[in-house]
Amino acid sequence: MDTVIMSIVVILVVWNIVVFAMYGIDKSKAKRGSRRISEKTLLIATALMGGLGAFLGMVLLRHKTKHLKFKIGVPLLLIINIAVVVIILIYTGG
């Protein structure tokens, strides 16, 4: 695997860990009644290649599972994220 692709993989893994953490932090803040991370911010982070982290945050942390825009949006954005990665891999010959 060439260095550029490996760097992209590392960046995506780290970013998805950050997004997963955002969902966890938001759930924790919700339980404490603290100021929350906005839904817009969570969805933007998801759209910006954080679909896997968001999906795992929803499933494993059981966060935002009752909100229709998350129930539909996160899996849809995850599929789009995967499609982008596949297209890049095909285009670059990776």
C-alpha positions as CSV (number, residue, x, y, z in Angstrom):
1,M,0.0,0.0,0.0
2,D,1.5,3.3,-1.0
3,T,2.2,6.1,1.5
4,V,-0.6,8.4,0.3
5,I,-3.3,5.7,0.6
6,M,-1.9,4.6,4.0
7,S,-2.0,8.2,5.2
8,I,-5.6,8.6,4.1
9,V,-6.6,5.4,5.9
10,V,-4.9,6.6,9.1
11,I,-6.7,10.0,8.8
12,L,-10.0,8.4,8.2
13,V,-9.6,6.0,11.2
14,V,-8.6,8.9,13.5
15,W,-11.5,11.1,12.2
16,N,-14.0,8.3,12.8
17,I,-12.7,7.8,16.3
18,V,-13.2,11.6,16.9
19,V,-16.7,11.4,15.5
20,F,-17.5,8.4,17.7
21,A,-16.2,10.3,20.7
22,M,-18.4,13.3,19.7
23,Y,-21.4,11.1,19.9
24,G,-20.3,9.8,23.3
25,I,-19.5,13.2,24.6
26,D,-23.0,14.4,23.5
27,K,-24.7,11.5,25.2
28,S,-22.8,12.2,28.4
29,K,-23.7,15.9,28.2
30,A,-27.4,14.9,27.7
31,K,-27.4,12.8,30.8
32,R,-25.9,15.6,32.8
33,G,-28.1,18.3,31.4
34,S,-25.0,20.2,30.1
35,R,-24.7,22.2,26.9
36,R,-24.9,19.8,24.0
37,I,-23.1,19.3,20.7
38,S,-25.6,20.5,18.1
39,E,-27.3,18.0,15.8
40,K,-26.1,20.0,12.9
41,T,-22.5,19.6,14.0
42,L,-22.9,15.9,14.5
43,L,-24.4,15.5,11.1
44,I,-21.8,17.6,9.4
45,A,-19.0,15.5,11.1
46,T,-20.8,12.4,9.9
47,A,-21.0,13.7,6.3
48,L,-17.3,14.7,6.3
49,M,-16.3,11.0,6.1
50,G,-17.2,10.3,9.7
51,G,-20.1,7.9,8.8
52,L,-18.6,4.8,10.4
53,G,-17.8,6.6,13.7
54,A,-21.3,8.1,13.8
55,F,-23.0,4.8,13.0
56,L,-21.0,3.0,15.7
57,G,-21.8,5.8,18.1
58,M,-25.5,5.4,17.4
59,V,-25.4,1.6,17.7
60,L,-22.9,1.0,20.5
61,L,-23.8,4.1,22.6
62,R,-27.5,4.1,21.8
63,H,-27.4,7.8,21.0
64,K,-29.7,9.6,18.6
65,T,-31.5,6.4,17.8
66,K,-35.0,7.9,18.1
67,H,-34.4,10.9,15.9
68,L,-35.6,10.2,12.3
69,K,-32.9,12.4,10.7
70,F,-30.2,10.3,12.4
71,K,-31.9,6.9,11.8
72,I,-32.0,7.7,8.1
73,G,-29.2,10.2,7.7
74,V,-26.4,8.4,9.4
75,P,-26.7,5.1,7.5
76,L,-27.2,7.0,4.3
77,L,-24.1,9.2,4.9
78,L,-22.2,6.0,5.8
79,I,-23.1,4.5,2.5
80,I,-22.1,7.7,0.7
81,N,-18.8,7.7,2.7
82,I,-18.1,4.1,1.6
83,A,-19.0,5.0,-2.0
84,V,-16.5,7.9,-2.0
85,V,-13.7,5.6,-0.7
86,V,-14.5,3.0,-3.3
87,I,-14.5,5.5,-6.1
88,I,-11.2,7.0,-4.9
89,L,-9.7,3.5,-4.7
90,I,-10.9,2.6,-8.2
91,Y,-9.8,6.0,-9.6
92,T,-6.3,5.7,-8.0
93,G,-5.9,2.1,-8.8
94,G,-5.7,1.2,-5.1
